[in-house]
Amino acid sequence: MAQAVEQALEEKRHLIVEAGTGTGKTLAYLVPVIRSGKRVIISTGTKNLQEQLFYKDVPFLEHALYGTHVETVASAVEPHGPGRLSVCYMKGRNNYLCRKKLYDLTDQPVLSGLDEIEQYRAIAAWEKTTSTGDRAELAELPEASLLWHKLDARADACIGQKCSEWERCFITEMRRRAMESDIIIVNHHLFFADLAIKLQAEGAPDAGILPEAGAVIFDEAHELEDIAGSYFGISVSNLRVEELARDVERSLQQNKISSSSLAGALASLRERSQFFFSLLPSGEGRFAFETRREFLEENGDEFLAFNQALTRLAGELEGVTPKPEEIFNFVRRAQEIQVQLGFAMESDDRNTVFWIERRGSRAMARDTNTFSRSADREGHGFSRADKTGKGLSASAHEVFRGRHNVFLQATPIDVGPILRECLWSKLECAVLTSATLAVGGGFEYIRQRLGFEHARESVLPSHFDYENQALLYVPPDLPDPRTPQFAAKASERIRKLLEITRGRAFVLFTSYAQMNEIHQRLLGEVEFPLLRQGDAPKSALLEEFRLTPNAVLFATASFWQGVDVQGEQLSCVIIDRLPFAVPSDPVVAARVKAIDAAGGNAFFQYQVPSAVITLKQGFGRLIRSLHDRGLLVLLDNRILKKQYGRVFVESLPNYKKTTEMTMVEEFFGVRE
């Protein structure tokens, strides 16, 4: 792999490599990157991999290549360290503190409750000593801190070089560090957020925070389509409008500006926004907005009134004298919402799917993975209502009263052409790698979805002895997972399997509903500690699983990848069903329709390959080292009975396979 990457860098060619778990792919691309002398961006799918590269792999290589003493390696990869490698680790802007916001809050504290006061004191003390401004240094700060949201360095409130703290700004410092670095480690979200900003700014020299690079390595590249799609799309919500209104109010208060006409414009915008979003078709979760034209015919006045309220606010802000610098930013944000709202409601772009997402509770908000959404969500039209909210449906009332957030979304159906034009054609060398990129031994699916052409290809097997380290069990007698009888039968089979494995298992689901039902059925039936996603933060659950003997963890989408538990503590991974994306999801449905309309077969070209990659990710949780050994279970026997099942089987590593419980017992040595 290292030779293939080195050749790609030298010849300025693109490369796509599947490298099985345990092949050491991070070292395989880092060595040629270091030898190339080029500035290279490495983009990862997870924060864990970013940290592994920065804190473990780079110091290891620096020591191996340059003989740097291990004690000084940590400082060598730190921003101002003396080592030979200049490496920078970057996160999204909302991970960093904005000094100006903190100082403004110091002058006029707007804090609610004792928790925020304590958090504020901790942040203020930390700001005096931190060199990075990265919130990860504040271990005591809660993950969901509302105060941090008021103080982070997100782009919305940034006034750039006009800011009094520009020179001391952590984002400015991070940009400087990136300019001086040979290797810049980012994640896919930051990479595509930055690319989207640069495209929007049409190449303005100071747009974005990532410098130009000779090459980009995309590790965990199987995630690129969904992440790129989210940043090339748009999202307008009542929440975004409310955040703009709050920011304007805070600025007026801090700058002691009093204006009754501006207060009136803000009140009008809030009312018009909540009313407009409450009129949108009702439904739960994500659903297609196929009735935009009819909606505008019915509710055109309300759409115009919302637009006029945005125009009025921008006009009032432009009339403020003297103008604090952030006022220009507020005007830009109001105009941006207006343009994007117009696109979401009126555009006829054929490569865009228009849809609505409602988030009411925390549970709904966290349920964002396509295959973990319930399949029966759909919109039910819309109704007229007066300005007081009378005549609104129950869910619309929640929006009108500000309890629900509604997101009007527009997402590219096919990101391939966009990536081809805006990214691949501009890069000298791009390397895509992951343990799960190939389907049936080839890359046709990923190349087509990402528009990744004229690339060298390589599939490198893992050096794990899968045939002896893992057994794949598929019960032939369980009912189809789409039938009502499945949950009861599956629960009983899971119970028997957990008795054989003595717990020590991940039970992974494709939906929250199925996870909760089977978890409920097994409570009290299983003697081992049962942990469930959602009962604690992900990191805390993983730590508890590692430390609790014989634990069983029930989880959905976010535990299918980026989770690493080595050793006997994880000896079994059970998956409830083949992880097909929910066909009623608006983005999935639009992609299926587009492929079929172009004369293709969406099921075999898109739905099956996508599910194959997800299944490979899920099963990949089990064997993480040469010494791991364990059982893989798929409770969905369509893999044996359907024609497409062969594609799944041929894409998986060479596990020993069985349909007999007796072989499972023998594998664990419990058969008499």
Wavefront OBJ file of the C-alpha trace (Angstrom):
o trace
v 0.000 0.000 0.000
v 2.830 2.386 0.859
v 4.363 1.785 -2.573
v 1.011 2.451 -4.303
v 0.547 5.717 -2.360
v 4.123 6.812 -3.097
v 3.617 6.122 -6.810
v 0.338 8.073 -6.826
v 2.030 11.070 -5.163
v 4.981 10.976 -7.580
v 2.869 10.545 -10.720
v 0.104 12.925 -9.551
v -2.513 10.213 -10.009
v -5.616 9.374 -7.981
v -5.708 6.093 -6.042
v -8.409 4.014 -4.355
v -7.359 1.313 -1.849
v -9.328 -1.053 0.346
v -7.008 -2.141 3.151
v -8.447 -4.699 5.535
v -8.451 -4.132 9.295
v -4.994 -4.597 10.785
v -2.993 -3.875 7.619
v -1.568 -0.691 9.168
v -3.010 1.594 6.503
v -2.327 4.808 8.443
v 1.408 4.042 8.506
v 1.215 2.912 4.867
v 0.089 6.365 3.697
v 1.996 8.433 6.291
v 5.448 7.163 5.266
v 5.127 8.172 1.566
v 3.433 11.432 2.588
v 6.415 12.336 4.800
v 8.907 11.279 2.093
v 7.103 13.286 -0.606
v 7.997 16.690 0.904
v 4.561 17.953 -0.196
v 1.983 19.604 1.982
v -0.724 16.944 2.427
v -4.150 17.080 4.063
v -5.321 13.868 5.743
v -9.081 13.772 6.239
v -10.663 11.136 8.518
v -14.206 10.020 9.248
v -13.852 9.982 13.033
v -12.263 12.029 15.785
v -10.730 8.796 17.170
v -8.702 8.292 14.001
v -7.619 11.959 13.985
v -6.287 11.531 17.513
v -4.599 8.207 16.666
v -2.762 9.841 13.745
v -1.696 12.915 15.703
v -0.828 11.469 19.091
v 0.323 7.938 18.182
v 1.208 7.270 14.523
v 3.057 10.515 13.697
v 5.222 10.439 16.871
v 5.993 6.752 16.227
v 7.132 7.494 12.668
v 9.095 10.560 13.728
v 10.993 8.433 16.213
v 11.545 5.660 13.627
v 12.636 7.963 10.796
v 14.551 10.684 12.628
v 15.513 9.017 15.911
v 13.727 11.664 17.945
v 13.624 10.649 21.604
v 10.212 9.467 22.652
v 10.049 12.049 25.478
v 10.261 14.938 23.002
v 7.957 13.407 20.395
v 4.802 14.804 21.973
v 6.152 18.333 21.784
v 7.439 17.649 18.283
v 3.911 17.296 16.962
v 2.542 20.076 19.127
v 2.072 23.445 17.374
v 5.362 24.997 18.462
v 7.430 21.861 19.043
v 11.033 21.504 17.820
v 10.589 18.211 15.882
v 11.375 17.644 12.221
v 7.752 17.049 11.233
v 5.426 19.994 11.175
v 1.969 18.542 11.804
v -1.281 20.290 12.607
v -4.521 18.794 13.941
v -7.641 20.844 13.058
v -11.255 20.566 14.148
v -14.421 22.434 13.215
v -14.631 26.069 14.390
v -17.267 25.304 17.023
v -14.629 23.326 18.970
v -12.671 26.538 19.658
v -13.278 29.449 22.009
v -13.983 32.926 20.615
v -12.061 35.358 22.824
v -14.177 38.342 21.757
v -17.393 36.597 22.798
v -15.858 35.680 26.154
v -14.677 39.267 26.808
v -18.046 40.684 25.738
v -19.741 38.329 28.186
v -17.310 39.404 30.920
v -18.388 43.027 30.473
v -22.096 42.180 30.380
v -22.718 38.710 31.787
v -25.921 37.120 30.463
v -25.810 33.824 32.334
v -28.683 31.587 33.377
v -28.358 29.392 36.468
v -25.527 28.292 38.742
v -24.235 25.735 36.213
v -23.556 28.419 33.605
v -21.883 30.688 36.176
v -19.538 27.858 37.240
v -18.827 26.916 33.608
v -18.136 30.565 32.777
v -15.589 30.850 35.604
v -13.850 27.650 34.464
v -13.699 28.837 30.824
v -12.466 32.318 31.803
v -9.646 30.834 33.922
v -8.715 28.316 31.190
v -8.618 31.020 28.477
v -5.665 32.655 30.252
v -3.490 29.539 29.909
v -4.625 27.619 26.795
v -2.558 27.850 23.621
v -5.160 26.182 21.379
v -8.595 27.245 22.676
v -9.794 23.676 22.004
v -12.712 22.745 24.269
v -11.381 19.161 24.494
v -8.932 20.540 27.101
v -11.915 21.359 29.351
v -12.710 17.857 30.577
v -15.184 19.177 33.164
v -17.321 21.029 30.579
v -20.520 19.031 29.843
v -20.913 17.816 26.259
v -24.254 19.620 25.921
v -23.150 22.898 27.530
v -25.451 25.732 26.403
v -22.872 28.301 27.510
v -20.236 26.925 25.114
v -22.664 27.497 22.230
v -22.664 31.210 23.177
v -18.851 31.363 23.253
v -17.609 29.158 20.412
v -15.888 30.482 17.277
v -18.464 29.389 14.681
v -18.310 31.351 11.420
v -21.812 32.879 11.740
v -20.729 35.505 14.255
v -17.137 36.005 13.049
v -16.193 39.491 11.792
v -12.762 38.411 10.565
v -9.864 40.852 10.416
v -11.994 43.690 11.801
v -12.225 41.913 15.152
v -10.277 43.477 18.028
v -8.999 39.976 18.941
v -8.025 38.949 15.377
v -4.291 38.617 16.115
v -4.871 36.555 19.274
v -7.779 34.564 17.799
v -7.493 30.778 18.094
v -8.876 30.341 14.561
v -6.302 32.822 13.175
v -3.610 30.892 15.026
v -4.914 27.574 13.687
v -4.877 28.962 10.125
v -1.288 30.195 10.601
v -0.255 26.812 11.949
v -1.855 25.067 8.977
v 0.041 27.343 6.568
v 3.324 26.333 8.246
v 2.536 22.592 8.417
v 3.567 19.741 6.128
v 0.725 17.461 7.262
v -2.715 18.780 8.228
v -5.072 16.324 9.938
v -8.788 17.187 9.640
v -12.091 15.303 9.555
v -14.448 14.971 6.574
v -16.952 17.449 8.053
v -14.328 20.191 8.346
v -12.895 19.401 4.893
v -16.241 19.675 3.094
v -17.462 22.622 5.186
v -14.278 24.433 4.135
v -14.700 23.407 0.480
v -18.326 24.628 0.494
v -17.238 28.023 1.927
v -14.550 28.376 -0.764
v -17.016 27.516 -3.550
v -19.504 30.036 -2.164
v -16.788 32.710 -1.954
v -15.790 31.923 -5.573
v -12.101 31.611 -4.781
v -11.684 34.681 -2.533
v -8.120 34.425 -1.093
v -9.092 34.524 2.603
v -12.068 32.127 2.326
v -11.907 28.975 4.438
v -9.202 27.896 6.848
v -7.468 25.033 5.005
v -4.447 25.948 2.860
v -3.773 24.616 -0.632
v -2.258 21.121 -0.570
v -0.348 18.886 -2.985
v -2.522 15.896 -2.116
v -5.434 14.812 0.066
v -5.737 11.398 1.717
v -9.338 10.481 2.606
v -9.304 7.729 5.236
v -12.668 6.125 6.112
v -13.672 7.255 2.611
v -16.874 5.159 2.596
v -18.522 8.120 4.418
v -17.764 10.751 1.772
v -21.015 10.699 -0.230
v -23.332 11.505 2.677
v -21.027 14.096 4.251
v -20.308 15.886 0.941
v -24.033 15.868 0.144
v -24.885 17.582 3.429
v -22.390 20.426 2.810
v -23.263 20.930 -0.869
v -26.914 21.185 0.117
v -28.738 23.845 2.132
v -30.771 23.882 5.321
v -33.113 26.688 6.456
v -34.906 26.363 9.801
v -36.879 28.272 12.397
v -33.931 27.546 14.727
v -31.487 29.351 12.399
v -33.793 32.389 12.245
v -34.168 32.395 16.031
v -30.363 32.244 16.488
v -29.980 35.264 14.187
v -32.600 37.196 16.167
v -30.916 36.313 19.486
v -27.472 37.334 18.202
v -28.846 40.699 17.022
v -30.512 41.301 20.408
v -27.316 40.401 22.271
v -25.282 42.809 20.125
v -27.774 45.651 20.641
v -27.665 45.054 24.386
v -23.854 44.912 24.537
v -23.454 48.036 22.402
v -26.236 49.873 24.296
v -28.187 50.503 21.081
v -31.891 51.179 21.563
v -34.190 51.197 18.530
v -37.941 50.622 18.621
v -38.077 50.070 14.837
v -35.350 47.400 15.059
v -37.134 45.745 17.990
v -40.306 45.749 15.861
v -38.443 44.197 12.917
v -37.124 41.403 15.187
v -40.554 40.695 16.657
v -42.067 40.595 13.172
v -39.343 38.231 11.881
v -39.847 35.843 14.791
v -43.615 35.772 14.274
v -43.416 35.383 10.481
v -40.767 32.648 10.766
v -42.649 30.552 13.322
v -45.885 30.962 11.383
v -44.327 30.011 8.024
v -42.579 26.919 9.432
v -45.751 25.849 11.262
v -47.622 25.822 7.918
v -45.215 23.373 6.275
v -46.634 19.863 5.690
v -46.889 17.862 8.900
v -45.065 14.612 9.502
v -42.355 13.170 11.725
v -38.643 12.822 11.065
v -37.568 13.235 7.416
v -40.013 13.306 4.511
v -40.035 14.558 0.917
v -41.553 17.981 0.182
v -43.138 17.120 -3.161
v -45.950 19.652 -2.899
v -43.880 22.867 -2.921
v -45.768 24.398 -5.860
v -49.191 23.674 -4.321
v -47.939 24.916 -0.950
v -46.864 28.255 -2.450
v -50.177 28.630 -4.280
v -51.959 28.090 -0.987
v -49.556 29.973 1.308
v -47.798 32.440 -1.019
v -48.755 35.430 1.161
v -47.115 33.895 4.232
v -43.955 33.053 2.216
v -43.765 36.654 0.956
v -44.387 38.036 4.453
v -41.490 35.914 5.836
v -39.247 37.205 3.016
v -40.292 40.798 3.686
v -39.546 40.391 7.394
v -35.979 39.308 6.502
v -35.636 42.280 4.115
v -36.981 44.638 6.787
v -34.492 43.375 9.403
v -31.555 43.776 6.969
v -32.754 47.340 6.148
v -33.109 48.300 9.808
v -29.646 46.912 10.587
v -28.079 48.880 7.730
v -29.614 52.032 9.192
v -27.973 51.585 12.616
v -25.406 54.296 13.423
v -22.717 53.993 14.591
v -22.441 50.419 13.321
v -20.683 47.779 15.434
v -18.699 45.496 13.097
v -20.972 42.492 13.695
v -23.949 44.361 12.176
v -22.545 43.712 8.670
v -22.440 40.023 9.536
v -26.095 40.046 10.635
v -27.121 41.674 7.338
v -25.196 38.994 5.421
v -26.848 36.223 7.451
v -30.353 37.620 6.873
v -29.694 37.864 3.134
v -28.218 34.352 3.054
v -31.334 32.896 4.727
v -33.455 34.758 2.177
v -31.526 33.394 -0.834
v -31.511 29.842 0.529
v -35.194 29.991 1.440
v -35.944 31.076 -2.138
v -33.909 28.149 -3.510
v -35.542 25.617 -1.165
v -39.059 26.765 -2.094
v -38.762 27.763 -5.761
v -35.795 25.984 -7.403
v -36.443 23.395 -10.127
v -32.887 21.969 -10.015
v -33.164 18.371 -11.263
v -30.192 17.136 -9.228
v -31.678 18.295 -5.913
v -34.176 16.612 -3.596
v -36.270 18.937 -1.419
v -37.378 17.623 1.946
v -38.426 18.513 5.478
v -37.062 17.315 8.800
v -38.829 17.841 12.114
v -36.918 17.497 15.348
v -38.988 17.657 18.488
v -37.326 15.619 21.213
v -33.693 14.759 21.854
v -34.410 11.201 20.750
v -35.652 12.353 17.378
v -32.745 14.744 16.936
v -30.149 12.045 17.567
v -31.827 9.591 15.170
v -30.076 10.902 12.094
v -28.693 7.847 10.342
v -30.598 6.899 7.212
v -31.012 3.206 7.954
v -32.091 3.827 11.566
v -35.198 5.805 10.698
v -38.584 4.136 10.829
v -39.828 3.376 7.362
v -43.376 4.633 7.651
v -42.926 8.404 8.013
v -44.705 10.517 5.463
v -46.186 13.999 5.111
v -49.923 14.563 5.261
v -50.436 17.750 3.268
v -50.904 21.165 4.822
v -53.648 23.404 6.073
v -54.350 27.090 6.150
v -54.315 28.783 9.537
v -54.599 32.279 10.902
v -51.781 34.255 12.536
v -52.657 33.049 16.024
v -52.003 29.442 15.096
v -55.698 28.479 15.065
v -56.450 25.724 12.607
v -52.939 24.289 12.862
v -52.341 20.582 13.368
v -50.928 19.432 16.729
v -47.366 19.181 15.368
v -47.696 22.587 13.695
v -48.779 24.059 17.048
v -45.507 22.781 18.543
v -43.593 24.685 15.842
v -45.706 27.805 16.252
v -45.056 27.783 20.003
v -41.324 27.205 19.387
v -41.185 23.684 20.849
v -40.358 21.931 17.568
v -37.662 22.781 15.061
v -38.413 22.407 11.367
v -35.632 22.170 8.781
v -36.307 22.870 5.120
v -33.599 20.921 3.292
v -32.231 20.720 -0.253
v -29.668 17.957 -0.931
v -27.854 16.981 -4.153
v -29.146 13.649 -5.470
v -25.844 12.791 -7.155
v -22.720 14.367 -5.612
v -20.453 12.671 -8.181
v -20.549 15.450 -10.830
v -20.060 18.137 -8.145
v -17.041 16.363 -6.636
v -15.597 15.681 -10.100
v -15.759 19.366 -11.045
v -14.955 21.029 -7.717
v -12.522 18.588 -6.111
v -11.051 15.691 -8.091
v -10.223 17.827 -11.150
v -8.486 20.407 -8.928
v -6.340 17.993 -6.888
v -3.007 16.664 -8.130
v -3.480 13.493 -6.124
v -6.365 12.119 -4.059
v -6.163 8.813 -2.197
v -9.385 7.149 -0.985
v -8.933 4.376 1.554
v -10.976 2.398 4.066
v -11.381 -1.163 5.299
v -14.772 -1.161 3.520
v -14.811 0.307 0.010
v -15.057 -2.699 -2.326
v -18.275 -4.531 -3.149
v -17.828 -7.999 -4.657
v -14.094 -7.311 -4.905
v -14.452 -4.162 -7.069
v -14.829 -0.380 -6.740
v -17.505 0.330 -9.350
v -20.045 1.425 -6.713
v -17.818 3.910 -4.880
v -16.350 5.320 -8.112
v -19.810 5.924 -9.522
v -21.244 7.501 -6.351
v -18.251 9.854 -5.908
v -17.488 10.622 -9.572
v -13.974 9.299 -8.921
v -12.542 8.477 -12.356
v -9.141 7.531 -13.835
v -7.834 6.175 -10.521
v -5.551 3.250 -9.841
v -7.207 0.554 -7.718
v -6.016 -1.948 -5.148
v -7.725 -4.385 -2.747
v -5.385 -5.498 0.038
v -6.602 -8.333 2.279
v -6.245 -8.211 6.033
v -3.555 -10.435 7.533
v -6.042 -11.709 10.131
v -6.837 -15.425 9.945
v -10.599 -14.882 9.656
v -11.341 -18.561 8.938
v -10.034 -19.567 12.356
v -10.638 -16.348 14.293
v -14.321 -15.811 13.436
v -17.463 -17.877 12.908
v -20.443 -16.383 11.022
v -23.782 -17.857 12.087
v -27.012 -17.240 10.132
v -30.110 -18.956 11.605
v -32.072 -20.471 8.684
v -35.343 -20.821 10.613
v -36.066 -17.233 11.785
v -38.958 -15.326 10.123
v -38.299 -12.454 7.706
v -37.196 -9.411 9.794
v -39.906 -7.326 8.082
v -42.683 -9.437 9.687
v -44.314 -8.823 13.108
v -43.228 -12.287 14.341
v -39.524 -11.453 14.025
v -38.929 -9.550 17.294
v -40.158 -12.354 19.584
v -38.236 -15.096 17.732
v -35.091 -12.959 17.403
v -35.164 -12.130 21.148
v -35.291 -15.801 22.033
v -32.373 -16.627 19.687
v -30.296 -13.709 21.043
v -30.918 -14.986 24.600
v -29.596 -18.460 23.672
v -26.569 -17.014 21.895
v -25.687 -14.757 24.859
v -25.807 -17.779 27.178
v -23.253 -19.523 24.945
v -20.966 -16.465 24.638
v -21.441 -15.475 28.319
v -22.533 -11.998 27.254
v -19.497 -10.063 25.958
v -21.502 -8.894 22.941
v -22.608 -5.981 20.803
v -26.182 -6.352 19.560
v -26.481 -3.894 16.659
v -29.778 -2.741 15.175
v -30.963 -0.861 12.109
v -33.641 1.058 14.045
v -34.233 2.472 17.520
v -37.691 0.862 17.645
v -36.299 -2.661 17.100
v -33.467 -2.030 19.583
v -35.846 -0.845 22.298
v -38.347 -3.670 21.757
v -35.759 -6.460 21.891
v -33.920 -4.815 24.822
v -37.243 -4.675 26.699
v -38.001 -8.337 25.922
v -34.583 -9.452 27.238
v -34.583 -7.399 30.456
v -34.818 -9.904 33.288
v -34.377 -12.816 30.845
v -30.593 -12.461 30.556
v -28.246 -12.745 33.527
v -25.637 -10.363 32.093
v -25.462 -6.538 32.456
v -27.412 -4.919 29.581
v -26.305 -1.485 28.324
v -28.322 0.529 25.818
v -27.421 3.388 23.484
v -29.114 6.596 24.599
v -28.907 5.812 28.327
v -25.481 7.524 28.527
v -23.085 9.330 26.134
v -21.355 7.047 23.596
v -17.886 7.362 25.170
v -19.253 6.587 28.651
v -21.152 3.526 27.362
v -18.043 2.174 25.651
v -15.957 2.682 28.777
v -18.616 0.924 30.888
v -18.726 -1.953 28.381
v -14.932 -2.351 28.538
v -14.902 -2.347 32.355
v -18.008 -4.495 33.018
v -17.417 -8.258 32.821
v -19.845 -10.098 30.479
v -21.635 -6.882 29.447
v -24.006 -6.726 26.461
v -24.418 -3.448 24.582
v -27.541 -2.727 22.513
v -26.872 -0.012 19.928
v -27.783 1.437 16.530
v -26.039 3.243 13.674
v -23.289 5.191 15.458
v -21.801 1.979 16.950
v -21.528 0.213 13.571
v -18.231 1.995 12.849
v -15.342 3.811 14.524
v -15.594 1.623 17.661
v -12.603 -0.453 18.745
v -12.814 -2.989 21.605
v -9.977 -5.513 21.514
v -9.759 -8.751 23.477
v -12.250 -11.202 24.981
v -14.495 -8.479 26.364
v -16.081 -8.317 22.875
v -16.504 -11.912 21.672
v -19.756 -11.628 19.750
v -21.401 -9.168 17.344
v -25.097 -9.775 16.545
v -26.790 -7.800 13.745
v -30.576 -7.854 13.479
v -31.001 -7.458 9.705
v -29.305 -6.534 6.442
v -28.755 -2.764 6.795
v -30.636 -1.512 3.740
v -31.298 2.223 3.796
v -34.972 2.971 4.460
v -36.498 3.323 0.974
v -38.941 6.026 2.095
v -36.105 8.306 3.261
v -36.324 11.328 0.909
v -32.657 11.352 -0.148
v -32.516 7.559 -0.643
v -35.827 7.603 -2.578
v -34.591 10.420 -4.855
v -31.333 8.567 -5.603
v -33.202 5.339 -6.366
v -35.600 7.182 -8.683
v -32.732 8.967 -10.498
v -30.784 5.731 -11.138
v -33.883 3.891 -12.389
v -34.881 6.855 -14.590
v -31.421 6.786 -16.199
v -31.959 3.153 -17.197
v -30.015 1.639 -14.282
v -31.033 -0.832 -11.592
v -31.022 1.116 -8.321
v -31.433 -1.962 -6.150
v -28.237 -3.641 -7.419
v -26.300 -0.465 -8.244
v -27.063 1.531 -5.077
v -29.150 -0.142 -2.354
v -27.332 -3.495 -2.183
v -23.764 -2.052 -2.405
v -24.573 0.572 0.248
v -25.906 -2.135 2.589
v -22.864 -4.355 1.878
v -20.465 -1.606 3.014
v -22.516 -0.946 6.171
v -22.634 -4.673 7.024
v -18.846 -4.938 6.545
v -18.461 -1.994 8.942
v -20.707 -3.605 11.565
v -18.988 -7.004 11.429
v -15.635 -5.188 11.455
v -16.170 -4.365 15.156
v -15.320 -7.953 16.169
v -11.821 -8.904 14.947
v -9.518 -5.977 15.779
v -6.235 -7.823 16.394
v -4.417 -11.101 15.622
v -5.488 -12.450 19.017
v -9.216 -11.643 18.823
v -11.631 -14.520 18.359
v -15.400 -14.499 18.243
v -18.852 -15.040 16.780
v -20.646 -12.991 14.148
v -24.417 -13.391 13.872
v -26.782 -12.118 11.188
v -30.400 -12.801 12.177
v -31.584 -12.050 8.619
v -31.522 -15.216 6.492
v -32.356 -13.348 3.291
v -28.569 -13.445 2.837
v -29.020 -17.220 2.210
v -32.353 -17.219 0.404
v -32.275 -14.214 -1.946
v -30.284 -13.852 -5.159
v -28.638 -10.633 -3.902
v -27.417 -12.445 -0.765
v -24.453 -13.734 -2.763
v -23.141 -10.164 -3.208
v -23.018 -9.787 0.588
v -21.341 -13.167 1.120
v -18.724 -12.536 -1.591
v -17.914 -9.095 -0.169
v -17.289 -10.293 3.400
v -13.922 -11.613 4.643
v -13.399 -15.376 4.542
v -15.174 -16.173 7.837
v -16.028 -19.787 8.638
v -19.824 -19.984 8.094
v -22.586 -22.052 9.660
v -26.358 -22.308 10.028
v -26.090 -24.715 13.000
v -26.248 -23.720 16.680
v -24.181 -26.825 17.512
v -21.189 -25.318 15.656
v -21.602 -22.120 17.688
v -21.486 -24.174 20.883
v -18.410 -26.061 19.664
v -16.683 -22.787 18.745
v -17.018 -21.644 22.385
v -16.301 -25.117 23.800
v -19.631 -25.430 25.600
v -20.962 -28.483 23.732
v -20.902 -31.615 25.827
l 1 2 3 4 5 6 7 8 9 10 11 12 13 14 15 16 17 18 19 20 21 22 23 24 25 26 27 28 29 30 31 32 33 34 35 36 37 38 39 40 41 42 43 44 45 46 47 48 49 50 51 52 53 54 55 56 57 58 59 60 61 62 63 64 65 66 67 68 69 70 71 72 73 74 75 76 77 78 79 80 81 82 83 84 85 86 87 88 89 90 91 92 93 94 95 96 97 98 99 100 101 102 103 104 105 106 107 108 109 110 111 112 113 114 115 116 117 118 119 120 121 122 123 124 125 126 127 128 129 130 131 132 133 134 135 136 137 138 139 140 141 142 143 144 145 146 147 148 149 150 151 152 153 154 155 156 157 158 159 160 161 162 163 164 165 166 167 168 169 170 171 172 173 174 175 176 177 178 179 180 181 182 183 184 185 186 187 188 189 190 191 192 193 194 195 196 197 198 199 200 201 202 203 204 205 206 207 208 209 210 211 212 213 214 215 216 217 218 219 220 221 222 223 224 225 226 227 228 229 230 231 232 233 234 235 236 237 238 239 240 241 242 243 244 245 246 247 248 249 250 251 252 253 254 255 256 257 258 259 260 261 262 263 264 265 266 267 268 269 270 271 272 273 274 275 276 277 278 279 280 281 282 283 284 285 286 287 288 289 290 291 292 293 294 295 296 297 298 299 300 301 302 303 304 305 306 307 308 309 310 311 312 313 314 315 316 317 318 319 320 321 322 323 324 325 326 327 328 329 330 331 332 333 334 335 336 337 338 339 340 341 342 343 344 345 346 347 348 349 350 351 352 353 354 355 356 357 358 359 360 361 362 363 364 365 366 367 368 369 370 371 372 373 374 375 376 377 378 379 380 381 382 383 384 385 386 387 388 389 390 391 392 393 394 395 396 397 398 399 400 401 402 403 404 405 406 407 408 409 410 411 412 413 414 415 416 417 418 419 420 421 422 423 424 425 426 427 428 429 430 431 432 433 434 435 436 437 438 439 440 441 442 443 444 445 446 447 448 449 450 451 452 453 454 455 456 457 458 459 460 461 462 463 464 465 466 467 468 469 470 471 472 473 474 475 476 477 478 479 480 481 482 483 484 485 486 487 488 489 490 491 492 493 494 495 496 497 498 499 500 501 502 503 504 505 506 507 508 509 510 511 512 513 514 515 516 517 518 519 520 521 522 523 524 525 526 527 528 529 530 531 532 533 534 535 536 537 538 539 540 541 542 543 544 545 546 547 548 549 550 551 552 553 554 555 556 557 558 559 560 561 562 563 564 565 566 567 568 569 570 571 572 573 574 575 576 577 578 579 580 581 582 583 584 585 586 587 588 589 590 591 592 593 594 595 596 597 598 599 600 601 602 603 604 605 606 607 608 609 610 611 612 613 614 615 616 617 618 619 620 621 622 623 624 625 626 627 628 629 630 631 632 633 634 635 636 637 638 639 640 641 642 643 644 645 646 647 648 649 650 651 652 653 654 655 656 657 658 659 660 661 662 663 664 665 666 667 668 669 670 671 672
